Amino acid sequence: MYQIYPRSFADANDDGVGDLKGIAAHLDHVASLGVDGVWLSPFFKSPMKDFGYDVSDYCDVDPIFGDLADFDALVARAHALGLKVVIDQVFSHTSDEHPWFVDSRASRTGEHADWYVWADAKPDGSPPSNWQSVFGGPAWTWDARRGQYYMHNFLASQPQLNVRNPEVQEALLAAARFWLDRGVDGFRLDAINFAIHDPALRDNPPIADGRKRTRPFDFQDKIYNQSHPDIIGFLNRIRALTDSYDGRFTVAEVGGDHADREMKEFTAGSDRLHSAYGFLYLYADTLRSELIRVGDSMWPDQQGEGWPSWTFSNHDAPRAVSRWAQGRDEKAFSEMALLLLISLRGNVFVYQGEELGLPQAQVPFERLVDPEAIANWPQTLGRDGARTPMPWTAGAPNAGFSTVEPWLPVDRRHLALAVDAQEADPASTLHVARRVIALRRAHPALRTGGLELVEGPRDLLVFHRFERPGGERLLCVFNLSHAPIDWSPPVDARRIEAVNWTEADGATLKPLAGLIFAEAG
């Protein structure tokens, strides 16, 4: 799957913000990569306090992106190119401008009074619990109209839905049905482990592990404000709905300290979600073989277990090449990382620009728009640098994204990595991306096979991918270190792919070399 962040992909009406017509016009590029489909980040009607993840109408397109006719045309174009379309569904919270919340805060007895999480103050006037929001500060805001606090796990303008309420579930399922009827092929469920909380509002305990933290949110073990067992019942209903349509797909976004357990709970059996992904790789500062071992151990391929999804970069995390290259050649690193990503067991999500090897863009403080980036500046890289416009044309204003100044600036380092420049260079990262994605499509062992790690030197990652029973068996080898490593393949192994390695290197694997072999028998 190829993730598209609509604000930054392509601007058809030249207002500095990407839109649905821009996406549709550039789907040829996506299809040329050989991916199976696209995941679209939110394009719904929204005041854009959190850039679309604060929804004010689940069943309409925000005018900044176009209208429903534009969406229908995008789906039709994608399907004509053989691409599936997966869209976000933000089911744990809405915008405070959503009509449901406007009505809910107006009265304790109205139609939507119990559609959000409201609670009385403690006797001293303080919030009902110690829960903290992801973006900083308490997860509770006082509302004088109701004389109560309302809960928000993110911005105060993103009030928490009371998803335990059956009427809320019905309304959310109706929204999902609206998009399924328009032809979407599935959903990525945003922050779904926040959907239902502990009704007793018990305080979260602290985490005392000595790690450096930049957010109050990270000081707590969040066992009460998220990941309640009742979430499973709602996932059952989502799966039943999607199964009533042909060939639909569901994947959960699951972050947090207990993500490994929750991802398996959310995907176990055949009546929950198809897949889930977390932030193991997205927030990791270093790429080492131990990290891959952790990922593999999270999904041990047991009976009844779900199916993982993996991504190295997305709109919520700094781009992988800027976190992991650590002074090494960024082009070489990007190509090795792409080969490694497509070699992992599970679904693969490629973030827009990853096929170009884009580094994290440098956005000056005065141009930051992400509330998390502004609140934590300069301690974190923030999210804006991963959301800057896609570079299409090296010599055009704003890299061909728009002729007017875009909502986020184009990093000058991205110009030489633009699509047109890489199309013209047979040795570019773009051409390598197409090659390795084609490799995954050609080998069932990579798409759906098992994975078996091989013990070796710390920075030499070696694993088998294999079909059961008696199918093809591949050997995958990656030098993740900063120095050459001597290594020779089995004598009967046939090399089918190599990046950052040539015949002249022989048994020496240069830093960032990646090779895949077909094994005999």
N, C-alpha and C positions, 0 to 999 in steps of 0.2 A: 504494500500500500504506500501511496505517496501523499504526504500531508501537505495541504495547501492552507496557508494563513491568508484569508481573502483580502485583508487590508493591504497586504504587501506583495501580492503575486503579480497582478497586471491591472493597469488603470485605463479602462476603455473610454471614459468620459472626461478624462484629463482634469480632474479636480484634486489630484494629489493623493487620492485614496483608491486602493484596488477595489474591484467590483466583480459581479458575476459575469457580465459580458466579457470582461478582461480574462477571466478564467477560461470561459468557453473558447475564446479566440486562441488560447495557448495550450489547449488540451492535446494538440498534435505533439508538442514537446514531451508532455507527460507520457503519452502512448508510446513515443519513440524509445522511452527508457525500458519498455518491456514489463512494466508493473501491471498488477492485476486490477488496480483501482485507485481512487483518491479518497482521502478523508478530508472533509472541509471543516475547518474551525467555524465557530458561530457566525452566521450572517443574518440572524433574526433581529426583529425590531428591538432597539435598545438605546438607552441614553449614553451608552459607551463609557460609563465610568470605569468599567473593567474590559472595555473593548469587545463587547458582545457577549461576555460571560455573565452579564447582568441583563437578563431577558425581560422585556416588557410586553411581548406578544409572541408566544410560542409558534403561532401559525401564520406569521407574516415575515416578509423580508424588510430589513431596514432600508429606507430610501437611499442611504449612502451606498448601498450595494446594488440597488436595482429594485425589481419587483418580482412577483411570483411568476410572471411570464418569462422573465430572464432566467429564473431558476429552472423552470420546465425546459427551456431551450438548452441550458447547461446539461441537464440530465440526459436529454435526447442526444446531444452531441457526444457525451461520454459513452453512452451505450452504443452509439454508432461506431465508436472507436474500440469497442470491446472492453471498456473500463467500467467497473462497478463504482457506485457513489455511496460513501458512508458519511453521515453527518453527525455532528455533536448533538447530544441532548443533555441539557443542564437541568437535572431533576432535583438537586438538593436545595436550590435557592432561586430567587428571581430578582429583578430590579425592584427598588422601592417605588418605582413608577408603574409597576404592573397593576392593572385594575384590581386584581385580587388583594394586593397589599393595601392599596388606597382604601378599599372597603374594610379590610381587616383592622386597620389602625383607627378607623372612624368610630367603631363601636364594639363592645364586648358581646353584643347580641345579634349582630348582622349576619348575613349569609356566609361571609367568609371569615367570621370571627375566629374560628379555630383552624384556619388554613395555614397559619404561621406559628412559630414557637414564641409564645408570650409567657411571662412569669412575673409574679409580684417581687418587689424589692425585699431584701432582708429587713429586719426591724430597724437597723441603722441606716437604711437607704441604699446600701451597697448592692451590687448585682447578685443575682440568684446563685451563681456559682463562680469558681475561679477560672473558668474556661477563657482561653485567649484566642484571638483571631489570627489567621495566617498572616495578615498584613500588618499586625502590630496592634497592641492594646486589647482591652477586654472584648470578648465575643458577645457583649450585651450593650445595647444602647437604650437609654430611657426615652420613652415616648409619652409626652404629657397628655396627648389626646386620650389614650387608653389608661393612663396612670399605671403603666407597666413597662417592664423591659422587654425588648424583642431580641432574639438571638440572631447572630450573623457570624458564620465561620470565616468570612472574608471581609470585604468592605462593609461599613455600616449601611451602605446603599444596596447591599445584597442580603436582604432578610431571609432567614432560614425557613423553608417550607416545612410544614408539619406532615411529613410523608407517611406517618403512621395513620393519619386520617384517611379512611377509605374514599371519601369524596375527592381528596387531593390526588390520590392514586388514579382514580377514574379520569380526572381532568388531564393528568400527565399522559396516561395511556391514550386518551383521545388525541392529544397533540402528536404522539408518536404515530398513531393511525393516520393522521392527516398527511404526514410525510411519506409513509409507506404507500398510501394511495396515489401519491404523486410520483412514485417510481423509485424512491431511494432503496438501496440494497442493504442498508444496515445502519447501526448506531454505535458511536463511541460515547459511552456514558461518563460524563465529566464528574470527577470527585464523588463518585457514587457511594463511597464508604462514609461520607458525611450525611447521607440521606436520612438516617434515623438515629436518634440519640437516647441516652438513658433518661426515662421519664422522671426519675427521682432527682435529676439534676445534681448528682453527687460530684464533689470536687475531684479533679484529676490529681493524682499523686505527682510529685516532682521526679525528674530523672536526674540522678547524680552519677554521671559517668565521666566527668572531667572534660568533656568536649567543649570547644569554643562555640558560642552561639551568638547569632546576630538578631534573633527574634524572640520575644517572650514566649511565643507559641512553642518553640523548641525546648523550653525548660520543663515541659510537662509530658507525662506518659498519658496519651490521649485515649484512655480506655472508656471514658463516659460520654464524650461529645461526638464520637464517631464509632463506626463499626459495630453497631448493635446487632445482635442475632436476627432481629425482626427484618433487617434489610433483605434477607434471603427470600422471604415471602413475596416481597415486591419484585425481586429479580425473577422469581417463578412466573409472575404475571407478565413481565416484559417478554420473557422467552415464549410463553404461550401465545402472546400476540404476534411476535415475529414469526413463529412457526406456522401461524395461520396463513402466511404468505410464502411464496416459494423462494427458497434459496437466500434467505436473509441472514445477516451476520451481526453479532453483538460482541463488543469488547469493552471491558471496564478499565477506567483509569483508577489505579489504587495507589495512593501515596501513604507515607507514614511509617512509623516504627514497626508495625505489625503487618506490613504489606505482604510479606511472603505467605503468612497464614491466610490472610483475607483473600488474596488472589485465588488460592486453591479452593477456599470455601465458596467463592462467587462463581466458580466454573465447574465444580464437581458434578458428576452425573450428566444427565441429558435434559434436565429441566431448569438449568440456570443459564448463565451466559456462555458463549462459545469460547471466549478467551479473555485475558486480562494482562495488563502491563503495569509496571511500577516505575520507580525512579532509581533503581540500582545503578544503571549506567548514566542516567541523565545528570545526577548530582555528584558523580565520582570525580575526584580531582586527578586521579592517575589511572591509566589502563595497564593493569598487570594481569598475569595469568591467574592469580588468586581471585580476581574479580569475576572472571569467567567461571571459575570453579564454584563461587558462591551462587551465581546465576543458575548453573546446572543443578546444584544441590536443592535449589528452591523448587524445581520441577523434576523429581526423580523418576518420572515415567511409570507411575504405579497404576494399578487397576482403578478405573473410575475417576482418575485425575483429569482435570481440564487441560487446555492447550495454551502455552504461553505466547505472548507477543513481546517483541523487543524493539527498542529504538535507542540510538545513541544521542540524538538531538531532537528538540522540538521547540515550540514557541514559548515554553516555560523555563527553559534551561539554556545556559550559555552553550554555544556550538562546541561539539566534541573536539574539533581540531585545536581550538584555543585552550581547552582544558588539558588536553592530553599530549600535544606535540612536544611541549617542553623544550623548545629550542631546536628540535629536529625539523627536517624539511617538511613543510606543511603539505605540499602536493603529495609527496611520498606517503606521509601519514594518512591523508585523506583516502588514498587508494587502498592502502592496507586495511584501514578501518572499514571501508565498504566491503572488501572481500571477507573480512571477519564477520561483519554483520549478517551478510547473506549466508554465511556458513553455520550460524547458530540454529539450534533446534527450536522451532516456533515460527510464528508469523513475524514479518519484518516490516517496520515502518520507516520510510526514508523521508526526511524533512526537506522541504523545498530549499534548494541551494546546496544541499549535501552532495548532490551529484556533480556540483561544480567545485567542491572543496572550499566553500566559503568559510573564512574565519569569522569569529564574533566581530561584528562591526563596532567601531568606536563612536559612541554617541556622547557629545559634550553635555555637561550637566544642564545647561540652559535649554537643550532640546529633549531632555527626558520627558516622557509622558506616562510611563508605567508607575502606578502608585507604589508598588513594592520597591522598584529601583530608586525612586526618590526618597522613600522612607529610610532605606538602608545604605544610601550612598555615603561614602565610597567603599564600604566594606564588602559589597557584593557586586558582581558584574551586572546583575539585573537581567531583565527580560528584553528590554528594548533592542539591545545589540543583536539578538537573534531574530528580530522581527523587521529589520530594515528591508527596503524594497528589493525585489528580485532583479538582478542585472541581466537585461536582455541584449543590449547593444552597447558595445564598449565605447563607441564614439559619439553616442547620442546624449542629449541632456538627461541627467539623472539616470544614466545607463539604460535609457529607453523605457523606463517605467512610466514616466509622465513628463510633459514639457514644463509643467509648473512645479514649484517646490513641493516634494512629497511630505506626507505626515511625519515621517522620520527620514533623516538624511541618508544618502547613499555614501557608504565608505569608499574613499578613493581606491583602496586596495582591491575592491570588488570589480573595478572597471576591467582590468586585464583578465578577470575570470568570467566575464559575461558569456552568455550562451553563444552569441555569434562568433566570438573569438575562439571559443573551445570547439565549436563545430568545424572550424577551419584548421584545427590542429589535430592530426590523427593520434598524437600521443597525449591528448588532454585527459583530465580526470573525467570529463563527461563521457568520452568514448570508453574509458575503463569501466565506468558505472554501467553503461549499456552491456558491456561484455560480461561483467560478473552477474548482473541480473539475469542475462540469458543463460548463464551457467546454472543458476539456481532452477530456472524453468526446465532445463534439460535433464536435471538429475533428481529423480525422486528421493534419493537418500538425503539431499539437501532440503527438499521441500517438506517431507513428512517423516523422514527416518529418525532413528535413535542417535544418541550421542554418547560417546565413551571417551573420557579423558585419559591421557597417557602421562604418567609421571615423567618429569624431566627437569632440567635446570630451571631456576625460578622465572627467568624472563623468556624462556622458550615455551610457547603454548602449542601443544600437540594434542589432537583429538581425532577420533574416528567418527564418521557419519555413516550409517548403514541402514539398509532395508531389512525387514524381516518377512519371511524366513528366506535365507539364501539369495537375497538380492544383491545389488551393487554395494560395494564398500569403498569409502573414500577416506583418505588420510589428509588432514588439514594441519598446516605447520605455519607458525607466525613467530617471528623474532620481534618481541615487544621492547627489546632493550635499546640502549644507546651505543652498543658495541657489537661487532661481528660475533657470530657463534658458529662453530664448526658442527655440521650435522649432515648425515647422509641418509637418504631414503632406503627402504628395503629394495633389494636388487630387482624384485619383480614388480615394483611400483611404476606406473606410467604417469608422468606429469601432465595434467590437463589445464592448469592455470598457474600463472606466476605474476606477482607484482613486485617491483623493486628487486628483481633478480634476473640475471642473464646466464647463458651457458658458460660465459667466461668466469662466473663466480664459483662454479663447481660446487663443492661441498661446504662452501662458506656462505652463510646467510648474513647478508648485510643487515644493519638495523632497519626495521620496518619491512623486511622481506615477508611475503606471504605466498605460500604455495599449496596447491591441492593436487593430490595424486589419486589415481584409480588403482586399487589394489587387486591383485589376482585372487581368484577363488572367492 
